[in-house]
Amino acid sequence: MARSPLTLAAVATSALPGAIFIGSGELGHRESGAYDSALLLADDDKQYVVRIPNTQQAETDQSRELLVLQAMSEGIRSRLPFDVHRVLGQAPAGETRAVVYDYLPGYQVDAESIPSGDGVASSMGGAIAAIHALPGSFVSDAGLPVQSAADSRDEARNVIERAAATKLLPAAVRKRWADAAADDALWRFQPTVIGGSIAADSFLVTDHEPGPIVTGMIGWGSLRVADPARDLHWLSAAGEAAESVFAAYVAASTRTPDAMIRQRSMLYAELELARWLLHGRDLHDQAIIDDAVSMLDGLVDSVLGNLMSPISSSPGPVMTVADVQEMLKNTPQTASGSGSSAISMDTDSFDPDEFERELAKASSGRQDAAGTPSPDEQETGPIDVSQLRESDDSHRDRSSSSDET
């Protein structure tokens, strides 16, 4: 049973001795159930967030994020053009713990809703570039993961091989990914500090007179030194705004991005489908498996219909019609998943934009189902607590009137 906001406020009082909370309410912004969380209003008008993990995986994820946030010194934070949570207190909560953070204002924008051009898109690109410019030493000093280019390549290969072993990976997709993993030129890059799990709703946006800009970022449990392309994979669902985000990223980068960064980001986006498939197999959840297979079938349409956008720098000889027919014949046929993410195999009606949207949903769904920290589970949604304050004032007025009588 989920803990109520009042219960969470009581626990937060233990984590912040001396704090007096006069209002509490649900965050109400894409909560997934991995955490119980609440937005709290203190008597000094400051706002706080309290979170308690509901699963062992969520507790592990929260521990990783705490390590990252505590490793972020004031010097590191000053290099970022946006705010990052501060951990203010912790307290036991049953067999786990409650963590209290400061509140970061802002709203989130879905990938497909990001407007292209200057503004939100360019601010997002600049934010990513700032993360990639952080010194890697603070990551290694904190004991956080450090991956070489070879490590990143091996990780991708592992996902591809495991997905292929299920016998549910379409032949066209398997070949596309295998070619990418085998392409030495694709994996020549300099690792940087990355967020690791950045998505469109990792960004908190606020409105300013010149226009909306990124003022905060959430979801730091996957921070590491690794392939910078991982932080760009979500652009596959951003439509026309993707070019604006990437252009701003390049302009703000302190180093020249490697020539193949967009291709690797495309690979990482597609591998989210493989991870979703593997997640379903690990859970023995046929609905997830069918959903993943359906979207992989949709990716076949995309691969065969967009031969001008290969991942590998050396895609090999152009396939003949006979090659395509043979490849399709070798593609496993399964029933479409019952989930809403199913994609039609009708190539005449296939919409690449629709596929990108479904790809983003699959990534988000995989993270939530696995219990990993996703923006949907974060505590910093745009919550209006003015009603909490008004309710408290009204309560005080009624109490005063009662005392006078």
Secondary structure, 3 states (H helix, E strand, C coil): CCCCHHHHHHHHHHHCCCCCEEEEECCCCCCCCCEEEEEEEECCCCEEEEEEECCHHHHHHHHHHHHHHHHCCHHHHHCCCCECCCEEEEEEECCEEEEEEECCCCECCCHHHCCCCCCHHHHHHHHHHHHHCCCCHHHHHCCCCECCHHHHHHHHHHHHHHHHHCCCCCHHHHHHHHHHHHCHHHHCCCCEEECCCCCHHHEEEECCCCCCEEEEECCCCCCEEECHHHHHHHHHHCCCHHHHHHHHHHHHCCCCCCCCHHHHHHHHHHHHHHHHHHHHHHHCCHHHHHHHHHHHHHHHHHHHHCCCCCCCCCCCCCCCHHHHHHHHHCCCCCCCCCCCCCCCCCCCCCCHHHHHHHHHHHHHHHHHHHCCCCHHHCCCCCCCCHHHHHHHHHHHHHHHHHHHC
